[in-house]
Amino acid sequence: MGKKRQSYKSKKRLPPQKRKRVECEASQSAESSDDETVEQQQPMVASSSSATGDGSSHTLSSSASSEKLLKCHDVKLEKEEELTGFRFIDCELFVQFVQGLLCPECKRPLGSSRLSFVKEDRTDLASQFSFQCGCNNTVRFSSSKVVSRVFEVNRRFPLAMFSIGRHQAQGKRFLGNMNMPCSLNNSTWANHRNQIKKATETVADKSKSRAAEEARHAYEGNDITVSGDGTYQRRGFQSKNGVVTMLSVNGKQSKVLDCEVLSNHCDACKKSEKKREGAELARWKTAHEKKKGVCDKNHNGSAGAMEPAGAVNIFRRSETKHNLRYVNFLGDGDSKTYTTLKNEQLYDDVTIAKLECCGHVQKRMGRHLTNKVNELKKETFVSNGKTVKGIGGQNKLTKKAILKIQGHFGAGIRKNAGNLQKMKQDIWAIYNHRRRDHTNCGNWCPSKTGRGEPDRNAFPDFVCDAIRPVFETLTQDSLLERCLHGGSQNTNESLHNMIWERCPKTTYVGRKRLCIAVADATIVYNEGELGRLDIFSELGMEPGVWTTQCMTTLDRKRTVAGQIQACAAMQFARQRRALIAADQEVDREEYYLAGGHE
């Protein structure tokens, strides 16, 4: 362990490519440190031979980000371009400098006369300075250009705050700490928010249309497979806001096709209900609902009903929006969404087929084994002439053993995508391995590699007999046939993380603000950060060379990070950490149990 730790520490200062060579070499020796390792899970589709697309062998593994962001490159600045964009400037120093300049009329310094003065007119964050010379000549300066009838800085600031997951209150706090005027009133902020929402959704819609065209080309037709999932701003089905996302299932080229933002709350409606009643309230609500896009509430049911309702809306408009039919639905074990879609009969001559998320099915193995341990913890068994209580504990079914079985189970599903019989054979090999039968074991078994004792982690017969029903349940043809695609909802979860980065769950927001986060996350997920440049253009602004350089850097870091995470050594390290955490885990009650749905 000491050598491994030392090698990981020493790699920090190495360049990325050399660092990956060290990590991949470390994985070779690390795997030999345990008698039984968790099998490396195979990707759903074959990776490209090189992340750069040149066909040569490459140390870094191809990741989903590198597949989608191939056009990422450095932006070289010309000298004339360096003097563009915005700067933080001390106003006092700026005024002193300008007052020392010569007046174009009298050729004397602008601030030399007692009659000279400086006037500032502020519009939110933009300032217009007027330097009055003693000769009555006035020199004017504006701190920002005007675009689409507003100062550019006033439009950029809320856009920047939204992109980092912050709101008006945090924006004012930032300005206050920078000793800058905080003149951002609610109505102005709301106007900027509405314009940014419109522009962001326009760019996101174009991105989703391109993704739909790519999916149509990949499937060679209009009938495709999608993965759908819902996410909520609060857990425990108490959320006022929910988002349903639908992505194409296209290997590492999976992209966002559609999203639905739902809310069962409107601040304006709640405030009106406190001020008005009876006929007056009814008239106000009628007028409020007629104003398109004003009311935040678009869902009348509970938070739990948002996911089925959102999925139905997305499926219903798939033909008109993208000319596609989502004939296969990849979802988790919660049957509400699929049952609702099936009952709606959204497509005339097609019945939507249900596919299982391989990740959720994998976790289901762990959940079933844990339940079996809890179910039999008071039962007594006889082993080698001794009475034993329960099937859990040392030399039996520990949390670490459950996690290993779960990992092998998931790998057996993914690497045998499209081959039902081989999938079942590999899964039953996991069970037989614990019974000291290594006939069909994979290269994760010491009997195949010659490293360690194959029967070191074998279970007593009574434990094997107890867990056999779990394997029988999870190897049924009806279940595994829905896993032959080899995909999962990890893409949806990745998108959800990006959404809540732009709109943190810690602060309640209205639907309009959440729509901005969803649209922005969609653009970045599909196109990378460089895709956000079109938002600036849609708002009538030039993105600017510094913005372009920043987005390029972020895309490059995302690509490299994805390649690092895809490296075998990093996958092995994550698995080792998970096994260690399993030994230290403390049971706790959770609202959501991974793999708990059937």
N, C-alpha and C positions, 0 to 999 in steps of 0.2 A: 504493500500500500504506500510505503514511503517513497519508493521510486516513482510510482504513478503520480503522486502528488507533486513531486519535484519536477517531473516532465511537464505537467500542466502549468506549473508556475513559470517555468522557463520559457514557455511558448508565447507569453504575453507580448514580448517585444519583437517577435518575429513578424515579417511581412505576412499578409493573409495566406498566400499560396504556400509558403514554407511552413507556416503554422499548421496548415491542413495536412501536409505530408507527415509532420510530427505526430498529429493526432491520429491519422489513419494507421501509422506504424504502431502507435501506442495501443490501438484497439486490438492488434494482433496478439500482443503480450497480455493485455488485460483479460481477453477472453479465456486465456489458459489458467487464470487465477481461481476459477470456480469450476466445480465438476459438471455443473449443468448451467448453461447460459440461456437467456431468453432469445429466441430466434429472431433474427432481423426480419422485420416485416417488409415484404416486397411492395414497391409502388404499383399503383393501378395500371400505369402504362409505362412503357420503356422510356428511360431518360435519354436525352440526346447525348451523343458522344462527347460533346464539349459545350460548356456554358457559353462559349464565344461563337459557336456555330462553325468552326473551321474544320471539324471532323477529326482533329487530333486528339490524342488522349489527354485528359485533364485531371488534375488532382482533385479539384472541387467537384462535388456532385451537382447535377442539374436540379434546380428547384423550380417550384411553380412561379416564383417571382422572376427568375432568370428567363424562364420560357416566355413570359409576357412582356418583360421590360428589356427587350434586346436592343432597343434604340437609344438606351441611356449612354450619354457621352459627356465629356467635360466641355464647359463653355469657356473659351479663351476671351479675355477682355482686351479690347483695344484701348489705347490711352484716352481717346475722346469719349469712350463709353464709360470710363471710370467716374467721370463727373456727371453722373445721372442718379436719379432716385432721390430718396429723402435722407436727411441727417438730423441728429439731435444737436441743436445749436443753442448756446447760452445767449439769450436775447440781449442782455446788457452788453456783452462783448460785441455782438453784432451791431448794435446801435452806435457804440463808440467807434467802431471801424468805419461805418458809413458816414458818421459826422466828420470824420477826418478826410473824406474824399472832397475833391473840388467841385463846386457848383458849376454846371455847364454854362451858366449865364454870366455870373460875376467872377468866376475863376477863384473864388475864395472857399475855404472849408465850410461845409454845410452847417457845422455847429459853432462857427466862430463868432456869430453875432448874438447879442442878447435877445434879439427878436426871433431867432430860429427856435423851432420846437419839433418834437416827434409825436405823431399820433398813430395809434394802433386801433384798427377796426377788426374785431374777431368774429368769425362765423364758425362756431364749434372749435375745431382744431386748426383751422386756417386763419392766418393773420394777414392783414393788408396794412403796411407801414407807409406813412406819409411824412417825408422829411421836408420841413418848411425852412427855406433859407432866409436870411435877413433881407434879401432882395426880392422877396415874395415869390421866388421860383419854388415849385414843389416837385420833389422827386419821389416817385411811388414804387413800392416793391410788394409783390404778393408771394407768400410762402408756399403756395400750391397752385397748380394749374386747375382749370375748370374743365371737367368732362361730364357730358350729359347733364349740363346745367347745375352741377354740384362740384364743390372742390374735391379734387382727387383724394386728398389725405382724409377727408371726412368719410369717404366711401371705403377706402382701404382699411381704415382702423377697425370698424366692426367686422369686416371680412377676415382680417387677421385674427381677431379675438375668437371668432367662430371656429376658425381652422385649428386653434389650439384648445378648444373645448371650454372657452370662457365666455362670460356674458357681460352685460352692461355694467353691473356692479363691480366686477373685477376690473373692467376697463377703467372706470373712474378711480379705483384704488391705485391702479398702475400709474395713471396720469398724476395723481396726487403725490405719489412717491417720487416721481420724476420732476416735481415742482413745475408742472404744466397746468394750464387752465382746464378745469373739469366741466366744461359747458356742454354736456351731452344730455339734452332733455329727452323724456320718454317718447314724445311724438316723433322727433327727428330720428331717434334710434329705431323706432318701429318702421319708419319709412325706409331707412337703409336696409333693415332686415327683410322687408318685403321685396325690395329690388334684388337683393342678394339671393333670396329664395328663388325668385323667378329665373335669374340667370343660371344659378347652380342646377336647378331642375332641368333647364333647357339643355345644358351641356351633358347632364347625366342621361337624359332621354336619348341623345345622339349616341352616347357610348353604349347604352343598352341595345339600341338598334343595330349597331355594328356587331355586338356580341351575339345577337339573334341571327344575323347573317352568317357569322362564323359557325354557329351551331348547326344551321341548316346545311352548310357545306360539309361539315364533319359527319352528319348523319345521312347525307345524301337524300334529304327529303324534309318534309314539314313535321313529321312525327318524331319527337325527341324525348329524352329522359331529363328530368329536372330533380334537383334536391331542394326541399323546402323546410323551413324551420322558423319558429317564432322566438322573439326575445322581448323582454319587458324591462321597464325602467326600475321596477321594484320586484322583489321576489315574493312568493307566497300568494300570487294571484290577487294582490291588493293594488296593482299598478293602475294608474290612470292612462298611461300610454303604452302602446305595444307596436312592434314592427314585425312584419312577415316578409321574409326574403326568399326569392326563388332564383336559383343558379343553375346553369347548364352543367350537366355531368359529362365532361369532355377531358378527362385526365387532368394534366397540369394546365390546360387551356380553359379550365372552368371559369366562367365569368357571370356577372350579375345580369339577369334578364329582366327582372321586375321586382318591385318592392311595394308594400302597402303599409302606410303609417296610420294607426288607429288610435283614437282617444275617446274616452267616455266623459270628458270633463271640458268645460269652457269657463274661463274666469269671468268673461263678460256676462255670461248667462247667470252665473252664481251671484254676481254683484247686483244684477238687475232684479233677481228674485228677492233680494233683501230690501230693495228700494220700492218695488212696485208689486201690485197684486191685482187679481181679478182681470177685468177687461183690459186695463192698461198694460198689464204684463203680457197678456195674449197678443195685443197689438204690437208691442215691442218685439216679442219673439218672432212674429210673422215678418216684420221688417228686417230683423237681424238675420233670419235664415235666408231671406231673398238676396242679401248681399253676398255675392260669390266669394268664397275663401275667407270670410270674416269669422264665422263661428268655428271654433276648434273642435267641437264635438261632432264626430262622424260615426260613432258606434254607441248603440243603446244597451248592449248586453254587458255581461261581466268581463273581467280581464281574461278569464279562462276561455271565453268564447271568441276572443280576438283572433287567435291563430286560425281556427277553421273559417271564420268570416273573411279574413284577409286572403287566405288561400283560394277561396271560392271566387273572390273578386279578381284575383290575378289570373286564374284559369279561365274565367269567363271572358276576359278581354284579350286572351293570348292570340286568337285568330285575327282580330281586328287590329291589334297593336303590332304584332310581329309576323302574322301569317304563319303561326306555328301551333301545333297541338302538343300539349304536354301529356303524352299517353302513358308514361311511366313516372311514378312519383316515389322518390326516395325520401323516406321520413323515418323518424324514430319510432319507438314502440307504442307511443300514444296513438291509439286508433281513432281519436275524435276527428282529426283533420282528414284522414283518408276516408273514413266512413261518411263524413259530410260531402266530400268531393264525389264519392261514388253515388250517393243518394241524389245528388243534384243532376246527374246525367248531363254534364256540360257539353259533351260532344255527341252528335247524333248516332254515329255508327261505331263508336269506340268506347270500350269500358276501360277506365283508367286502372292500370295495374300497380300494385303496391310492391315496392322494393324496400328492403331493410337496410338501415345504416349499419355497416360492418363494425363501426366503432361502438355503437350501442349494443349490438349483439355480443361483441367481445366482452363488454362490461357486464352483460347479463350472466355470463359464465361465472364471473367473480361474485356477483350478487347471489346467484343460486347456491354456490358453494358456501358462502357466508351464512345464508339462511339455513343450509343443511347443518352447519356446525351449531348454530343456535338452537335448531330444532332438536338435536340429539345430545345436547350438552348434559342432560340428566340421565341419559340412557347408559346402561352398563353393558360391556362387551367382555368376552374372554379371549385373551391373546397370549399364546405360549403358556397356558396354565394360570395366567394372572387375570384378575378382574380389573378392567379399565373403564373409566367413566368418560363418556363423550368421545368424539372423533377429532377434537381440536387439541392443540398443544404440541409440546415437543415430540419430535419423531412422528407426528401425525399431520393433520391438516392445519398448518399455521397460516398466518396472513401472508407471509413471504411465499409459501408454497402456492397459495391461492393466486397471488399476483403472477407467479411464474406460469401456472397453468393457463391463466387468462391471457397472458402474452403469447404463449404458444398457440392457443386457440385462435386468437386474432390473426396470427401469422399464417396459420393453416388455411384460414378463409381467404386471405388476400392473395397469397401466392398461387392459389389454385383457382383463381377466377375463371369461370367458364367450364370447369371440370368438376362435376358434382361428385363422382365416385372417388377421385383422388383427394378431394376436399374431405370427404368422410373418412377415408383411410388415414389421412394425416391427423385428423382430430382424434380418432380412436387410438392412434399410436401414442398420443399423450397419455391416455388412460392406461394403456398396456405398459408403457414405460414405468409407471408407478407400481405395476404388478411384476416387474422384472422381466418383461417380454420386450426385447428391443429389435424385433424383426423389421418393423416398418418405421423405426425412429429416423429422424432427420439428422442433419449435421450439427444440431444443437446437443445431441446426446453424446456423452463421453465414449460410448461403445463404438461410435463411428470415427471419432477424432483421436481416440487413444489417450486423451488427457483426463485422468481422474478415474474414479470408480463409478461404473454405470448405475449400480444399485444403491448408491449412497443415500439417495433421497426417496427410496422406495417406501410405499405405505404398507402398513399391516393389512391383511386380507379383509378385516372387518371394516376398515376405512374405505377400501376400494369397493366393497359391496355396497356401502352406504352412499357413495357418490355416483355409482353407476347410473341410477335413474336420471341424474342431472345430465350426463352425457347422452343418454337416450333421448331426453327431451330436446336438447340443443343440437342434435344431429338428425332430426326429422327432415325428410326431403322437402316438406312444405315450407320449412324455415330456410334451409340452406339454398333452395332454389331461388329464394328472394335475395340471396347474398352473392349470387354468381357474378354480378357486375363488379364486385370488388371495391366499390366506392363507399364513401362515408359523408357525413354532414360536416366534416372538418372545415370545408370551404365556407359553409354558412357561419360557423362559429368564428372563423377568422374575420369575416365581414362584420359580424356583430361586435367583435372587439374594436374594430376600426370605428364603428358607429359611436360606441360609448366613450371612445377616446375623444371624439369631437363633441360629445354631449354627456358629460359624466353623470352617473346615476345618483350622485350625492346631492344634486340640485334639481328640483322639479322645474320643468320647462313646458311651455305650450306646444301644441302640435306643429306650428309653423317653424319654431326653432328646431324641433326634432327632424322635420322634413329637410332642413338645410344640412344637418349632420348626416342623414341617410344618403342624400344626393351626393354630398362631398365624398363620403366613404365609397360610394359606388364608383365615382370617377377614379379615385386613387386605386381601388381594387382592380378595376378593369384596365386602366391606362397608366397607372403610376402617378407620381406627383406632377410630372410634366403635363398630364392631362388637365390639371387645374388651371393652366395658363389660359385655357379657353374661357374660363369664368371671367377673368379680367377683360378679355376682349369683348365678351358678351355685355359687360357693364360699361363699355366704351372707353376702357383704359388700356394703355400699352402695359403688358406685364412687366417689362423692364429687364435689363440684363442681370441685375442682382437677384431678382426673383427667379429668373430662369436658372441661374447658377445654383441657387439654393435648392430648387426642385430637382435639378440634376444630381446634386450631391446626395439628397435624400433617397433618390431612386437607386443610386449606386450602392449606398449603404444597405438598402433593403435587399438588393440582389445578392451582395456578398454575405449578408446575414443569413439569407435563405440557403445559400450554398453551404455555409458552415453548419447550419442546423441539419442539412441533409447528409452530411458526412457520416460514414459508418461509426467513426469514433465518438462523435457527439451523440448519435442515437444510442450507442452502447452506454455512454456516460449517463444519459437521462434514465435509461432502464436501471442502471445500478443505483442511482439516487432514489428511484421509485421503490426498489426492493429494500433499501435501507429505511426509507420512510415508512414502509409497511410494518417493519419491526417496531417502530417508535410511535405508530399511529394510536391515538386515543379515540375510542368510540364516542360519537356525538350524534345527536338527533339532527336530521337535515330535512328541509322541506322537499328537496328533490334528491332522489336516490338514483345514481347512475346505473343504467341497466335494469331499473326496477319495473319498467313497463314491459308488458308481454305483447 
